[in-house]
Amino acid sequence: MPCEIDHSLESVFSKLESQKEFLPSSLYEEIHTYLSSERSQETLNEVFHLLKKYDLVSPEEQEVRRQNMHKLVRE
């Protein structure tokens, strides 16, 4: 289900920072660099939701999200 809220670039960077210690450092850097270029609202929302509560989900869900983030930044 798509998000009803459009997340600003600032809120996505904030979410990234809040999850930094839980992400592999290379992935953190990739996402940070990826967000440094202009991105669509849809992409910002997607990144936000992949990061949202990342630290609280199961290791299996974290792996799925990591794969999705890798896929997104490499498209």
CHARMM internal coordinates of N, CA and C (Angstrom, degrees):
IC EDIT
DIST 1 N 1 CA 1.4475
DIST 1 CA 1 C 1.5309
ANGL 1 N 1 CA 1 C 109.21
DIST 1 C 2 N 1.3073
ANGL 1 CA 1 C 2 N 117.64
DIHE 1 N 1 CA 1 C 2 N 124.05
DIST 2 N 2 CA 1.4641
ANGL 1 C 2 N 2 CA 120.11
DIHE 1 CA 1 C 2 N 2 CA -179.22
DIST 2 CA 2 C 1.5213
ANGL 2 N 2 CA 2 C 111.69
DIHE 1 C 2 N 2 CA 2 C -64.61
DIST 2 C 3 N 1.3009
ANGL 2 CA 2 C 3 N 114.05
DIHE 2 N 2 CA 2 C 3 N 151.64
DIST 3 N 3 CA 1.4599
ANGL 2 C 3 N 3 CA 120.27
DIHE 2 CA 2 C 3 N 3 CA 179.56
DIST 3 CA 3 C 1.5204
ANGL 3 N 3 CA 3 C 110.11
DIHE 2 C 3 N 3 CA 3 C -74.08
DIST 3 C 4 N 1.3084
ANGL 3 CA 3 C 4 N 115.69
DIHE 3 N 3 CA 3 C 4 N 142.72
DIST 4 N 4 CA 1.4618
ANGL 3 C 4 N 4 CA 121.49
DIHE 3 CA 3 C 4 N 4 CA 178.07
DIST 4 CA 4 C 1.5252
ANGL 4 N 4 CA 4 C 111.68
DIHE 3 C 4 N 4 CA 4 C -86.41
DIST 4 C 5 N 1.3120
ANGL 4 CA 4 C 5 N 116.45
DIHE 4 N 4 CA 4 C 5 N -12.02
DIST 5 N 5 CA 1.4586
ANGL 4 C 5 N 5 CA 121.35
DIHE 4 CA 4 C 5 N 5 CA -176.63
DIST 5 CA 5 C 1.5261
ANGL 5 N 5 CA 5 C 109.23
DIHE 4 C 5 N 5 CA 5 C -106.68
DIST 5 C 6 N 1.3116
ANGL 5 CA 5 C 6 N 116.04
DIHE 5 N 5 CA 5 C 6 N 131.65
DIST 6 N 6 CA 1.4547
ANGL 5 C 6 N 6 CA 120.38
DIHE 5 CA 5 C 6 N 6 CA 173.00
DIST 6 CA 6 C 1.5197
ANGL 6 N 6 CA 6 C 107.90
DIHE 5 C 6 N 6 CA 6 C -88.05
DIST 6 C 7 N 1.3219
ANGL 6 CA 6 C 7 N 115.55
DIHE 6 N 6 CA 6 C 7 N 123.50
DIST 7 N 7 CA 1.4583
ANGL 6 C 7 N 7 CA 121.19
DIHE 6 CA 6 C 7 N 7 CA -178.47
DIST 7 CA 7 C 1.5217
ANGL 7 N 7 CA 7 C 109.78
DIHE 6 C 7 N 7 CA 7 C -93.47
DIST 7 C 8 N 1.3074
ANGL 7 CA 7 C 8 N 115.69
DIHE 7 N 7 CA 7 C 8 N 131.85
DIST 8 N 8 CA 1.4613
ANGL 7 C 8 N 8 CA 120.44
DIHE 7 CA 7 C 8 N 8 CA 179.36
DIST 8 CA 8 C 1.5247
ANGL 8 N 8 CA 8 C 109.78
DIHE 7 C 8 N 8 CA 8 C -73.45
DIST 8 C 9 N 1.3196
ANGL 8 CA 8 C 9 N 114.82
DIHE 8 N 8 CA 8 C 9 N 161.66
DIST 9 N 9 CA 1.4614
ANGL 8 C 9 N 9 CA 119.74
DIHE 8 CA 8 C 9 N 9 CA 175.65
DIST 9 CA 9 C 1.5228
ANGL 9 N 9 CA 9 C 109.99
DIHE 8 C 9 N 9 CA 9 C -57.58
DIST 9 C 10 N 1.3135
ANGL 9 CA 9 C 10 N 117.06
DIHE 9 N 9 CA 9 C 10 N -40.54
DIST 10 N 10 CA 1.4667
ANGL 9 C 10 N 10 CA 121.28
DIHE 9 CA 9 C 10 N 10 CA 179.25
DIST 10 CA 10 C 1.5307
ANGL 10 N 10 CA 10 C 111.49
DIHE 9 C 10 N 10 CA 10 C -61.55
DIST 10 C 11 N 1.3209
ANGL 10 CA 10 C 11 N 116.90
DIHE 10 N 10 CA 10 C 11 N -41.34
DIST 11 N 11 CA 1.4701
ANGL 10 C 11 N 11 CA 118.90
DIHE 10 CA 10 C 11 N 11 CA -179.74
DIST 11 CA 11 C 1.5273
ANGL 11 N 11 CA 11 C 110.81
DIHE 10 C 11 N 11 CA 11 C -69.52
DIST 11 C 12 N 1.3276
ANGL 11 CA 11 C 12 N 117.52
DIHE 11 N 11 CA 11 C 12 N -32.87
DIST 12 N 12 CA 1.4688
ANGL 11 C 12 N 12 CA 120.23
DIHE 11 CA 11 C 12 N 12 CA 177.83
DIST 12 CA 12 C 1.5351
ANGL 12 N 12 CA 12 C 109.58
DIHE 11 C 12 N 12 CA 12 C -69.34
DIST 12 C 13 N 1.3369
ANGL 12 CA 12 C 13 N 117.01
DIHE 12 N 12 CA 12 C 13 N -43.32
DIST 13 N 13 CA 1.4681
ANGL 12 C 13 N 13 CA 119.58
DIHE 12 CA 12 C 13 N 13 CA 176.13
DIST 13 CA 13 C 1.5277
ANGL 13 N 13 CA 13 C 110.97
DIHE 12 C 13 N 13 CA 13 C -62.15
DIST 13 C 14 N 1.3065
ANGL 13 CA 13 C 14 N 116.95
DIHE 13 N 13 CA 13 C 14 N -39.34
DIST 14 N 14 CA 1.4555
ANGL 13 C 14 N 14 CA 121.19
DIHE 13 CA 13 C 14 N 14 CA 178.19
DIST 14 CA 14 C 1.5284
ANGL 14 N 14 CA 14 C 110.98
DIHE 13 C 14 N 14 CA 14 C -62.28
DIST 14 C 15 N 1.3254
ANGL 14 CA 14 C 15 N 115.85
DIHE 14 N 14 CA 14 C 15 N -43.99
DIST 15 N 15 CA 1.4635
ANGL 14 C 15 N 15 CA 120.49
DIHE 14 CA 14 C 15 N 15 CA 178.22
DIST 15 CA 15 C 1.5244
ANGL 15 N 15 CA 15 C 109.92
DIHE 14 C 15 N 15 CA 15 C -63.82
DIST 15 C 16 N 1.3134
ANGL 15 CA 15 C 16 N 117.14
DIHE 15 N 15 CA 15 C 16 N -41.72
DIST 16 N 16 CA 1.4711
ANGL 15 C 16 N 16 CA 121.17
DIHE 15 CA 15 C 16 N 16 CA 177.65
DIST 16 CA 16 C 1.5225
ANGL 16 N 16 CA 16 C 110.27
DIHE 15 C 16 N 16 CA 16 C -59.06
DIST 16 C 17 N 1.3192
ANGL 16 CA 16 C 17 N 116.71
DIHE 16 N 16 CA 16 C 17 N -46.25
DIST 17 N 17 CA 1.4705
ANGL 16 C 17 N 17 CA 120.28
DIHE 16 CA 16 C 17 N 17 CA 178.96
DIST 17 CA 17 C 1.5213
ANGL 17 N 17 CA 17 C 111.73
DIHE 16 C 17 N 17 CA 17 C -61.95
DIST 17 C 18 N 1.3252
ANGL 17 CA 17 C 18 N 116.42
DIHE 17 N 17 CA 17 C 18 N -39.38
DIST 18 N 18 CA 1.4701
ANGL 17 C 18 N 18 CA 119.73
DIHE 17 CA 17 C 18 N 18 CA -177.99
DIST 18 CA 18 C 1.5293
ANGL 18 N 18 CA 18 C 112.06
DIHE 17 C 18 N 18 CA 18 C -67.80
DIST 18 C 19 N 1.3264
ANGL 18 CA 18 C 19 N 116.87
DIHE 18 N 18 CA 18 C 19 N -22.01
DIST 19 N 19 CA 1.4702
ANGL 18 C 19 N 19 CA 120.61
DIHE 18 CA 18 C 19 N 19 CA -178.96
DIST 19 CA 19 C 1.5326
ANGL 19 N 19 CA 19 C 112.80
DIHE 18 C 19 N 19 CA 19 C -105.90
DIST 19 C 20 N 1.3140
ANGL 19 CA 19 C 20 N 116.18
DIHE 19 N 19 CA 19 C 20 N 2.46
DIST 20 N 20 CA 1.4694
ANGL 19 C 20 N 20 CA 121.42
DIHE 19 CA 19 C 20 N 20 CA -174.66
DIST 20 CA 20 C 1.5270
ANGL 20 N 20 CA 20 C 113.24
DIHE 19 C 20 N 20 CA 20 C -51.08
DIST 20 C 21 N 1.3051
ANGL 20 CA 20 C 21 N 117.02
DIHE 20 N 20 CA 20 C 21 N -46.71
DIST 21 N 21 CA 1.4697
ANGL 20 C 21 N 21 CA 119.90
DIHE 20 CA 20 C 21 N 21 CA -175.94
DIST 21 CA 21 C 1.5331
ANGL 21 N 21 CA 21 C 112.90
DIHE 20 C 21 N 21 CA 21 C -68.07
DIST 21 C 22 N 1.3308
ANGL 21 CA 21 C 22 N 117.66
DIHE 21 N 21 CA 21 C 22 N -14.81
DIST 22 N 22 CA 1.4650
ANGL 21 C 22 N 22 CA 121.42
DIHE 21 CA 21 C 22 N 22 CA -178.52
DIST 22 CA 22 C 1.5294
ANGL 22 N 22 CA 22 C 112.69
DIHE 21 C 22 N 22 CA 22 C -99.58
DIST 22 C 23 N 1.3225
ANGL 22 CA 22 C 23 N 115.91
DIHE 22 N 22 CA 22 C 23 N -11.50
DIST 23 N 23 CA 1.4643
ANGL 22 C 23 N 23 CA 120.79
DIHE 22 CA 22 C 23 N 23 CA -179.12
DIST 23 CA 23 C 1.5194
ANGL 23 N 23 CA 23 C 110.70
DIHE 22 C 23 N 23 CA 23 C -96.79
DIST 23 C 24 N 1.3296
ANGL 23 CA 23 C 24 N 116.53
DIHE 23 N 23 CA 23 C 24 N 149.45
DIST 24 N 24 CA 1.4723
ANGL 23 C 24 N 24 CA 117.55
DIHE 23 CA 23 C 24 N 24 CA 170.69
DIST 24 CA 24 C 1.5349
ANGL 24 N 24 CA 24 C 108.19
DIHE 23 C 24 N 24 CA 24 C -59.47
DIST 24 C 25 N 1.3059
ANGL 24 CA 24 C 25 N 117.13
DIHE 24 N 24 CA 24 C 25 N 138.15
DIST 25 N 25 CA 1.4674
ANGL 24 C 25 N 25 CA 119.96
DIHE 24 CA 24 C 25 N 25 CA -175.06
DIST 25 CA 25 C 1.5265
ANGL 25 N 25 CA 25 C 112.62
DIHE 24 C 25 N 25 CA 25 C -58.52
DIST 25 C 26 N 1.3161
ANGL 25 CA 25 C 26 N 117.26
DIHE 25 N 25 CA 25 C 26 N -36.21
DIST 26 N 26 CA 1.4661
ANGL 25 C 26 N 26 CA 119.56
DIHE 25 CA 25 C 26 N 26 CA 179.44
DIST 26 CA 26 C 1.5251
ANGL 26 N 26 CA 26 C 111.03
DIHE 25 C 26 N 26 CA 26 C -65.09
DIST 26 C 27 N 1.3210
ANGL 26 CA 26 C 27 N 117.19
DIHE 26 N 26 CA 26 C 27 N -38.14
DIST 27 N 27 CA 1.4594
ANGL 26 C 27 N 27 CA 120.79
DIHE 26 CA 26 C 27 N 27 CA 178.77
DIST 27 CA 27 C 1.5261
ANGL 27 N 27 CA 27 C 110.28
DIHE 26 C 27 N 27 CA 27 C -69.38
DIST 27 C 28 N 1.3081
ANGL 27 CA 27 C 28 N 116.58
DIHE 27 N 27 CA 27 C 28 N -41.24
DIST 28 N 28 CA 1.4676
ANGL 27 C 28 N 28 CA 120.43
DIHE 27 CA 27 C 28 N 28 CA 176.43
DIST 28 CA 28 C 1.5287
ANGL 28 N 28 CA 28 C 109.61
DIHE 27 C 28 N 28 CA 28 C -55.66
DIST 28 C 29 N 1.3216
ANGL 28 CA 28 C 29 N 116.92
DIHE 28 N 28 CA 28 C 29 N -47.96
DIST 29 N 29 CA 1.4638
ANGL 28 C 29 N 29 CA 121.58
DIHE 28 CA 28 C 29 N 29 CA -179.37
DIST 29 CA 29 C 1.5262
ANGL 29 N 29 CA 29 C 111.39
DIHE 28 C 29 N 29 CA 29 C -63.05
DIST 29 C 30 N 1.3110
ANGL 29 CA 29 C 30 N 116.39
DIHE 29 N 29 CA 29 C 30 N -42.59
DIST 30 N 30 CA 1.4655
ANGL 29 C 30 N 30 CA 120.41
DIHE 29 CA 29 C 30 N 30 CA 178.89
DIST 30 CA 30 C 1.5300
ANGL 30 N 30 CA 30 C 111.31
DIHE 29 C 30 N 30 CA 30 C -59.94
DIST 30 C 31 N 1.3125
ANGL 30 CA 30 C 31 N 116.32
DIHE 30 N 30 CA 30 C 31 N -45.66
DIST 31 N 31 CA 1.4665
ANGL 30 C 31 N 31 CA 120.43
DIHE 30 CA 30 C 31 N 31 CA -178.34
DIST 31 CA 31 C 1.5304
ANGL 31 N 31 CA 31 C 109.63
DIHE 30 C 31 N 31 CA 31 C -67.45
DIST 31 C 32 N 1.3109
ANGL 31 CA 31 C 32 N 116.04
DIHE 31 N 31 CA 31 C 32 N -42.55
DIST 32 N 32 CA 1.4655
ANGL 31 C 32 N 32 CA 119.95
DIHE 31 CA 31 C 32 N 32 CA 179.92
DIST 32 CA 32 C 1.5336
ANGL 32 N 32 CA 32 C 109.61
DIHE 31 C 32 N 32 CA 32 C -59.55
DIST 32 C 33 N 1.3047
ANGL 32 CA 32 C 33 N 117.42
DIHE 32 N 32 CA 32 C 33 N -46.64
DIST 33 N 33 CA 1.4622
ANGL 32 C 33 N 33 CA 122.00
DIHE 32 CA 32 C 33 N 33 CA 178.47
DIST 33 CA 33 C 1.5258
ANGL 33 N 33 CA 33 C 110.65
DIHE 32 C 33 N 33 CA 33 C -63.96
DIST 33 C 34 N 1.3087
ANGL 33 CA 33 C 34 N 116.03
DIHE 33 N 33 CA 33 C 34 N -43.59
DIST 34 N 34 CA 1.4655
ANGL 33 C 34 N 34 CA 121.57
DIHE 33 CA 33 C 34 N 34 CA 179.54
DIST 34 CA 34 C 1.5238
ANGL 34 N 34 CA 34 C 111.28
DIHE 33 C 34 N 34 CA 34 C -57.83
DIST 34 C 35 N 1.3130
ANGL 34 CA 34 C 35 N 116.82
DIHE 34 N 34 CA 34 C 35 N -41.31
DIST 35 N 35 CA 1.4618
ANGL 34 C 35 N 35 CA 121.47
DIHE 34 CA 34 C 35 N 35 CA -178.40
DIST 35 CA 35 C 1.5271
ANGL 35 N 35 CA 35 C 112.62
DIHE 34 C 35 N 35 CA 35 C -76.23
DIST 35 C 36 N 1.3146
ANGL 35 CA 35 C 36 N 116.81
DIHE 35 N 35 CA 35 C 36 N -10.50
DIST 36 N 36 CA 1.4627
ANGL 35 C 36 N 36 CA 120.67
DIHE 35 CA 35 C 36 N 36 CA 179.54
DIST 36 CA 36 C 1.5242
ANGL 36 N 36 CA 36 C 111.91
DIHE 35 C 36 N 36 CA 36 C -74.24
DIST 36 C 37 N 1.3163
ANGL 36 CA 36 C 37 N 116.39
DIHE 36 N 36 CA 36 C 37 N -16.31
DIST 37 N 37 CA 1.4636
ANGL 36 C 37 N 37 CA 121.21
DIHE 36 CA 36 C 37 N 37 CA 174.30
DIST 37 CA 37 C 1.5255
ANGL 37 N 37 CA 37 C 107.98
DIHE 36 C 37 N 37 CA 37 C -98.78
DIST 37 C 38 N 1.3035
ANGL 37 CA 37 C 38 N 115.37
DIHE 37 N 37 CA 37 C 38 N 158.35
DIST 38 N 38 CA 1.4675
ANGL 37 C 38 N 38 CA 118.96
DIHE 37 CA 37 C 38 N 38 CA -178.87
DIST 38 CA 38 C 1.5288
ANGL 38 N 38 CA 38 C 110.28
DIHE 37 C 38 N 38 CA 38 C -63.80
DIST 38 C 39 N 1.3140
ANGL 38 CA 38 C 39 N 115.92
DIHE 38 N 38 CA 38 C 39 N 133.32
DIST 39 N 39 CA 1.4656
ANGL 38 C 39 N 39 CA 122.31
DIHE 38 CA 38 C 39 N 39 CA -178.86
DIST 39 CA 39 C 1.5162
ANGL 39 N 39 CA 39 C 109.97
DIHE 38 C 39 N 39 CA 39 C -128.76
DIST 39 C 40 N 1.3251
ANGL 39 CA 39 C 40 N 115.43
DIHE 39 N 39 CA 39 C 40 N 152.94
DIST 40 N 40 CA 1.4659
ANGL 39 C 40 N 40 CA 120.47
DIHE 39 CA 39 C 40 N 40 CA 178.92
DIST 40 CA 40 C 1.5265
ANGL 40 N 40 CA 40 C 110.45
DIHE 39 C 40 N 40 CA 40 C -69.72
DIST 40 C 41 N 1.3175
ANGL 40 CA 40 C 41 N 114.63
DIHE 40 N 40 CA 40 C 41 N 160.59
DIST 41 N 41 CA 1.4651
ANGL 40 C 41 N 41 CA 119.51
DIHE 40 CA 40 C 41 N 41 CA 177.24
DIST 41 CA 41 C 1.5172
ANGL 41 N 41 CA 41 C 110.43
DIHE 40 C 41 N 41 CA 41 C -61.02
DIST 41 C 42 N 1.3023
ANGL 41 CA 41 C 42 N 116.54
DIHE 41 N 41 CA 41 C 42 N -39.67
DIST 42 N 42 CA 1.4615
ANGL 41 C 42 N 42 CA 121.18
DIHE 41 CA 41 C 42 N 42 CA 178.61
DIST 42 CA 42 C 1.5258
ANGL 42 N 42 CA 42 C 110.88
DIHE 41 C 42 N 42 CA 42 C -59.31
DIST 42 C 43 N 1.3202
ANGL 42 CA 42 C 43 N 116.70
DIHE 42 N 42 CA 42 C 43 N -42.55
DIST 43 N 43 CA 1.4643
ANGL 42 C 43 N 43 CA 121.12
DIHE 42 CA 42 C 43 N 43 CA 179.41
DIST 43 CA 43 C 1.5206
ANGL 43 N 43 CA 43 C 110.87
DIHE 42 C 43 N 43 CA 43 C -66.86
DIST 43 C 44 N 1.3162
ANGL 43 CA 43 C 44 N 117.08
DIHE 43 N 43 CA 43 C 44 N -43.38
DIST 44 N 44 CA 1.4705
ANGL 43 C 44 N 44 CA 119.85
DIHE 43 CA 43 C 44 N 44 CA 178.16
DIST 44 CA 44 C 1.5256
ANGL 44 N 44 CA 44 C 110.55
DIHE 43 C 44 N 44 CA 44 C -59.16
DIST 44 C 45 N 1.3136
ANGL 44 CA 44 C 45 N 116.51
DIHE 44 N 44 CA 44 C 45 N -44.11
DIST 45 N 45 CA 1.4666
ANGL 44 C 45 N 45 CA 120.23
DIHE 44 CA 44 C 45 N 45 CA 179.02
DIST 45 CA 45 C 1.5263
ANGL 45 N 45 CA 45 C 110.97
DIHE 44 C 45 N 45 CA 45 C -62.81
DIST 45 C 46 N 1.3246
ANGL 45 CA 45 C 46 N 116.20
DIHE 45 N 45 CA 45 C 46 N -41.18
DIST 46 N 46 CA 1.4613
ANGL 45 C 46 N 46 CA 120.03
DIHE 45 CA 45 C 46 N 46 CA -179.21
DIST 46 CA 46 C 1.5300
ANGL 46 N 46 CA 46 C 110.89
DIHE 45 C 46 N 46 CA 46 C -63.59
DIST 46 C 47 N 1.3169
ANGL 46 CA 46 C 47 N 117.13
DIHE 46 N 46 CA 46 C 47 N -46.28
DIST 47 N 47 CA 1.4703
ANGL 46 C 47 N 47 CA 120.32
DIHE 46 CA 46 C 47 N 47 CA 178.98
DIST 47 CA 47 C 1.5232
ANGL 47 N 47 CA 47 C 109.91
DIHE 46 C 47 N 47 CA 47 C -62.17
DIST 47 C 48 N 1.3212
ANGL 47 CA 47 C 48 N 116.71
DIHE 47 N 47 CA 47 C 48 N -44.15
DIST 48 N 48 CA 1.4668
ANGL 47 C 48 N 48 CA 120.03
DIHE 47 CA 47 C 48 N 48 CA 179.67
DIST 48 CA 48 C 1.5274
ANGL 48 N 48 CA 48 C 110.44
DIHE 47 C 48 N 48 CA 48 C -55.31
DIST 48 C 49 N 1.3217
ANGL 48 CA 48 C 49 N 116.59
DIHE 48 N 48 CA 48 C 49 N -46.46
DIST 49 N 49 CA 1.4596
ANGL 48 C 49 N 49 CA 119.49
DIHE 48 CA 48 C 49 N 49 CA -175.89
DIST 49 CA 49 C 1.5229
ANGL 49 N 49 CA 49 C 113.78
DIHE 48 C 49 N 49 CA 49 C -74.19
DIST 49 C 50 N 1.3093
ANGL 49 CA 49 C 50 N 116.91
DIHE 49 N 49 CA 49 C 50 N -26.22
DIST 50 N 50 CA 1.4652
ANGL 49 C 50 N 50 CA 119.25
DIHE 49 CA 49 C 50 N 50 CA 172.95
DIST 50 CA 50 C 1.5332
ANGL 50 N 50 CA 50 C 110.13
DIHE 49 C 50 N 50 CA 50 C -69.12
DIST 50 C 51 N 1.3041
ANGL 50 CA 50 C 51 N 116.44
DIHE 50 N 50 CA 50 C 51 N -32.67
DIST 51 N 51 CA 1.4666
ANGL 50 C 51 N 51 CA 121.33
DIHE 50 CA 50 C 51 N 51 CA -179.81
DIST 51 CA 51 C 1.5297
ANGL 51 N 51 CA 51 C 113.28
DIHE 50 C 51 N 51 CA 51 C -84.57
DIST 51 C 52 N 1.3195
ANGL 51 CA 51 C 52 N 116.20
DIHE 51 N 51 CA 51 C 52 N -27.26
DIST 52 N 52 CA 1.4627
ANGL 51 C 52 N 52 CA 120.98
DIHE 51 CA 51 C 52 N 52 CA -174.75
DIST 52 CA 52 C 1.5318
ANGL 52 N 52 CA 52 C 111.02
DIHE 51 C 52 N 52 CA 52 C -58.18
DIST 52 C 53 N 1.3268
ANGL 52 CA 52 C 53 N 114.46
DIHE 52 N 52 CA 52 C 53 N 124.66
DIST 53 N 53 CA 1.4730
ANGL 52 C 53 N 53 CA 122.62
DIHE 52 CA 52 C 53 N 53 CA 178.83
DIST 53 CA 53 C 1.5257
ANGL 53 N 53 CA 53 C 112.75
DIHE 52 C 53 N 53 CA 53 C 53.87
DIST 53 C 54 N 1.3211
ANGL 53 CA 53 C 54 N 115.81
DIHE 53 N 53 CA 53 C 54 N 27.15
DIST 54 N 54 CA 1.4692
ANGL 53 C 54 N 54 CA 120.94
DIHE 53 CA 53 C 54 N 54 CA 178.26
DIST 54 CA 54 C 1.5266
ANGL 54 N 54 CA 54 C 110.74
DIHE 53 C 54 N 54 CA 54 C -54.01
DIST 54 C 55 N 1.3179
ANGL 54 CA 54 C 55 N 116.33
DIHE 54 N 54 CA 54 C 55 N -41.60
DIST 55 N 55 CA 1.4610
ANGL 54 C 55 N 55 CA 121.17
DIHE 54 CA 54 C 55 N 55 CA -178.03
DIST 55 CA 55 C 1.5288
ANGL 55 N 55 CA 55 C 113.39
DIHE 54 C 55 N 55 CA 55 C -66.74
DIST 55 C 56 N 1.3262
ANGL 55 CA 55 C 56 N 117.79
DIHE 55 N 55 CA 55 C 56 N -17.54
DIST 56 N 56 CA 1.4655
ANGL 55 C 56 N 56 CA 120.88
DIHE 55 CA 55 C 56 N 56 CA -175.90
DIST 56 CA 56 C 1.5253
ANGL 56 N 56 CA 56 C 114.49
DIHE 55 C 56 N 56 CA 56 C -100.76
DIST 56 C 57 N 1.3149
ANGL 56 CA 56 C 57 N 116.80
DIHE 56 N 56 CA 56 C 57 N -10.36
DIST 57 N 57 CA 1.4667
ANGL 56 C 57 N 57 CA 118.99
DIHE 56 CA 56 C 57 N 57 CA -178.21
DIST 57 CA 57 C 1.5258
ANGL 57 N 57 CA 57 C 110.51
DIHE 56 C 57 N 57 CA 57 C -84.21
DIST 57 C 58 N 1.3107
ANGL 57 CA 57 C 58 N 115.35
DIHE 57 N 57 CA 57 C 58 N 166.76
DIST 58 N 58 CA 1.4593
ANGL 57 C 58 N 58 CA 120.99
DIHE 57 CA 57 C 58 N 58 CA -178.97
DIST 58 CA 58 C 1.5296
ANGL 58 N 58 CA 58 C 110.68
DIHE 57 C 58 N 58 CA 58 C -65.77
DIST 58 C 59 N 1.3261
ANGL 58 CA 58 C 59 N 117.08
DIHE 58 N 58 CA 58 C 59 N 158.31
DIST 59 N 59 CA 1.4719
ANGL 58 C 59 N 59 CA 119.92
DIHE 58 CA 58 C 59 N 59 CA 176.07
DIST 59 CA 59 C 1.5378
ANGL 59 N 59 CA 59 C 112.20
DIHE 58 C 59 N 59 CA 59 C -55.97
DIST 59 C 60 N 1.3140
ANGL 59 CA 59 C 60 N 116.31
DIHE 59 N 59 CA 59 C 60 N -35.33
DIST 60 N 60 CA 1.4700
ANGL 59 C 60 N 60 CA 120.02
DIHE 59 CA 59 C 60 N 60 CA 178.84
DIST 60 CA 60 C 1.5239
ANGL 60 N 60 CA 60 C 110.91
DIHE 59 C 60 N 60 CA 60 C -65.39
DIST 60 C 61 N 1.3240
ANGL 60 CA 60 C 61 N 116.13
DIHE 60 N 60 CA 60 C 61 N -43.26
DIST 61 N 61 CA 1.4673
ANGL 60 C 61 N 61 CA 120.46
DIHE 60 CA 60 C 61 N 61 CA 178.35
DIST 61 CA 61 C 1.5318
ANGL 61 N 61 CA 61 C 110.67
DIHE 60 C 61 N 61 CA 61 C -67.92
DIST 61 C 62 N 1.3201
ANGL 61 CA 61 C 62 N 116.88
DIHE 61 N 61 CA 61 C 62 N -36.48
DIST 62 N 62 CA 1.4662
ANGL 61 C 62 N 62 CA 119.58
DIHE 61 CA 61 C 62 N 62 CA 176.08
DIST 62 CA 62 C 1.5236
ANGL 62 N 62 CA 62 C 110.22
DIHE 61 C 62 N 62 CA 62 C -60.14
DIST 62 C 63 N 1.3096
ANGL 62 CA 62 C 63 N 117.10
DIHE 62 N 62 CA 62 C 63 N -41.99
DIST 63 N 63 CA 1.4694
ANGL 62 C 63 N 63 CA 120.96
DIHE 62 CA 62 C 63 N 63 CA 179.56
DIST 63 CA 63 C 1.5276
ANGL 63 N 63 CA 63 C 110.75
DIHE 62 C 63 N 63 CA 63 C -63.18
DIST 63 C 64 N 1.3149
ANGL 63 CA 63 C 64 N 117.74
DIHE 63 N 63 CA 63 C 64 N -43.30
DIST 64 N 64 CA 1.4656
ANGL 63 C 64 N 64 CA 121.76
DIHE 63 CA 63 C 64 N 64 CA 177.90
DIST 64 CA 64 C 1.5248
ANGL 64 N 64 CA 64 C 109.46
DIHE 63 C 64 N 64 CA 64 C -60.25
DIST 64 C 65 N 1.3143
ANGL 64 CA 64 C 65 N 116.45
DIHE 64 N 64 CA 64 C 65 N -44.71
DIST 65 N 65 CA 1.4641
ANGL 64 C 65 N 65 CA 120.14
DIHE 64 CA 64 C 65 N 65 CA -179.58
DIST 65 CA 65 C 1.5212
ANGL 65 N 65 CA 65 C 111.59
DIHE 64 C 65 N 65 CA 65 C -66.23
DIST 65 C 66 N 1.3330
ANGL 65 CA 65 C 66 N 117.04
DIHE 65 N 65 CA 65 C 66 N -40.36
DIST 66 N 66 CA 1.4700
ANGL 65 C 66 N 66 CA 120.02
DIHE 65 CA 65 C 66 N 66 CA 177.16
DIST 66 CA 66 C 1.5232
ANGL 66 N 66 CA 66 C 110.45
DIHE 65 C 66 N 66 CA 66 C -60.00
DIST 66 C 67 N 1.3168
ANGL 66 CA 66 C 67 N 116.18
DIHE 66 N 66 CA 66 C 67 N -44.47
DIST 67 N 67 CA 1.4644
ANGL 66 C 67 N 67 CA 120.06
DIHE 66 CA 66 C 67 N 67 CA 178.72
DIST 67 CA 67 C 1.5252
ANGL 67 N 67 CA 67 C 110.81
DIHE 66 C 67 N 67 CA 67 C -61.63
DIST 67 C 68 N 1.3184
ANGL 67 CA 67 C 68 N 117.14
DIHE 67 N 67 CA 67 C 68 N -42.45
DIST 68 N 68 CA 1.4630
ANGL 67 C 68 N 68 CA 120.96
DIHE 67 CA 67 C 68 N 68 CA 178.68
DIST 68 CA 68 C 1.5331
ANGL 68 N 68 CA 68 C 111.78
DIHE 67 C 68 N 68 CA 68 C -64.73
DIST 68 C 69 N 1.3186
ANGL 68 CA 68 C 69 N 116.89
DIHE 68 N 68 CA 68 C 69 N -38.27
DIST 69 N 69 CA 1.4632
ANGL 68 C 69 N 69 CA 120.05
DIHE 68 CA 68 C 69 N 69 CA 178.09
DIST 69 CA 69 C 1.5278
ANGL 69 N 69 CA 69 C 110.63
DIHE 68 C 69 N 69 CA 69 C -67.57
DIST 69 C 70 N 1.3257
ANGL 69 CA 69 C 70 N 116.23
DIHE 69 N 69 CA 69 C 70 N -43.29
DIST 70 N 70 CA 1.4728
ANGL 69 C 70 N 70 CA 119.92
DIHE 69 CA 69 C 70 N 70 CA 176.98
DIST 70 CA 70 C 1.5239
ANGL 70 N 70 CA 70 C 110.30
DIHE 69 C 70 N 70 CA 70 C -59.11
DIST 70 C 71 N 1.2943
ANGL 70 CA 70 C 71 N 115.54
DIHE 70 N 70 CA 70 C 71 N -45.86
DIST 71 N 71 CA 1.4702
ANGL 70 C 71 N 71 CA 120.47
DIHE 70 CA 70 C 71 N 71 CA -179.65
DIST 71 CA 71 C 1.5307
ANGL 71 N 71 CA 71 C 110.41
DIHE 70 C 71 N 71 CA 71 C -60.27
DIST 71 C 72 N 1.3057
ANGL 71 CA 71 C 72 N 116.22
DIHE 71 N 71 CA 71 C 72 N -44.46
DIST 72 N 72 CA 1.4573
ANGL 71 C 72 N 72 CA 121.64
DIHE 71 CA 71 C 72 N 72 CA -178.26
DIST 72 CA 72 C 1.5373
ANGL 72 N 72 CA 72 C 111.54
DIHE 71 C 72 N 72 CA 72 C -61.51
DIST 72 C 73 N 1.3052
ANGL 72 CA 72 C 73 N 117.34
DIHE 72 N 72 CA 72 C 73 N -47.94
DIST 73 N 73 CA 1.4686
ANGL 72 C 73 N 73 CA 119.88
DIHE 72 CA 72 C 73 N 73 CA -176.37
DIST 73 CA 73 C 1.5210
ANGL 73 N 73 CA 73 C 112.78
DIHE 72 C 73 N 73 CA 73 C -73.16
DIST 73 C 74 N 1.3070
ANGL 73 CA 73 C 74 N 117.45
DIHE 73 N 73 CA 73 C 74 N -14.77
DIST 74 N 74 CA 1.4720
ANGL 73 C 74 N 74 CA 120.35
DIHE 73 CA 73 C 74 N 74 CA -179.67
DIST 74 CA 74 C 1.5107
ANGL 74 N 74 CA 74 C 113.31
DIHE 73 C 74 N 74 CA 74 C -100.07
DIST 74 C 75 N 1.3222
ANGL 74 CA 74 C 75 N 117.64
DIHE 74 N 74 CA 74 C 75 N 0.28
DIST 75 N 75 CA 1.4673
ANGL 74 C 75 N 75 CA 120.22
DIHE 74 CA 74 C 75 N 75 CA -179.82
DIST 75 CA 75 C 1.5082
ANGL 75 N 75 CA 75 C 110.79
DIHE 74 C 75 N 75 CA 75 C -72.99
END
COOR INIT
IC SEED 1 N 1 CA 1 C
IC BUILD
